[in-house]
Amino acid sequence: MRIAVDLLGGDEAPAVVVDGARQACSADSDLELVLVGPRPAADEFSGALPAGVSLVAAERGVPMSAPAADGADPRTSIGAALRALAGRRVDAIVSAGASGATVAAAVVSIGRLPGLRRPALAAILPGAGHPVVLLDVGAGMQVKPVDLVQYAALGAGYARLAAGIARPRIGLLSVGSEPGKGDRLRRVTDVALRAVSWADTTYEGPVEGHDVVAGGRADVVVTDGFTGNVLLKALEAAYAGRTFPAPGAPRAAVLLGVAGTVVVCHGAASGADIASGIALAARLVRTDVVGRLARRTADARAARLAEVAP
């Protein structure tokens, strides 16, 4: 398989990206990686690249301070990588660059799944005894109840296909576990989630932050991208000095709800983190998680959720 990697994505790019590519190829000899970025940046490392890594030129990266729409520009490293994905010249893309730019570029280049309003970034975290899927962790800051209901459907499907959870339990992140707790967004979403007829899935109601760590009440925790991103970074800080999220767990999130495999790493990613993101992308492609999730969504929910949720 061929995976495009944003050469300028991340605070310490391009050095950590090249290091991550080297680690990923060493761990998986079947990978063919395509580093996408300016030729001068690539030339600095071209003599150190392992077999199976090639270069595709792009004019520039997308600074963290730039508007998200800049990511859709095909002259940028993320824009060029997503153009390659849209043209099926690669099977997946990985970037540690600005997540807003990556999301915007993905929506423009490969499009959303039919019936879905917004994509969501989903991370797999280590609950006590089993993994927990947390979404959204940064794609959508301003969402409506319909978006959170659709995130729940995406998260449940992802939990089955990627985390091996046969009957996922869904929880809505809030400030209390009792019905009626939280702001208007959470209260309305709670009512909408209770109205959905879930197949092989249960909705457990509102959950609190400690439930994300404990994993006792829910396998899938749904929230908006602002809250989810804050929680994820707080967990990273709490685990400082220890392995986070856990041995073997990917240090990256997948963008669910778009028509292709897009993996986003933390902006402060190390070489090992980039390698973990590449490994996640490869696993998702090999098991056709995005394609299977798209078919499940089209068959079961996407058309109905907009009618159920306000």
Protein Blocks (a to p, Z undefined) as FASTA:
>chain_A
ZZdddfkgcjkbcklmmmmmmmmmmmmmkbccdddddfklmmmmmmmpcehiacdddfbd
cdfkbcfklmmpmkbmklmmmmmmmnopafbdcdfbdfklmmmmmmmmnopaehiabdcd
ddddddehiacddddehlbmbdcfklmmmmmmmmmmmmmmmnopabacdddddfbfbehi
acfklmmmmmmmmmpccehiacebjcdfklmmnommpmbdcddfklmmmmmmmmmmmmgo
iacfbghiacbdddehiacddddddfkbcfklmmmmmmmmmmmmmnommmmmmmmmmmmm
mmmmmmmpZZ
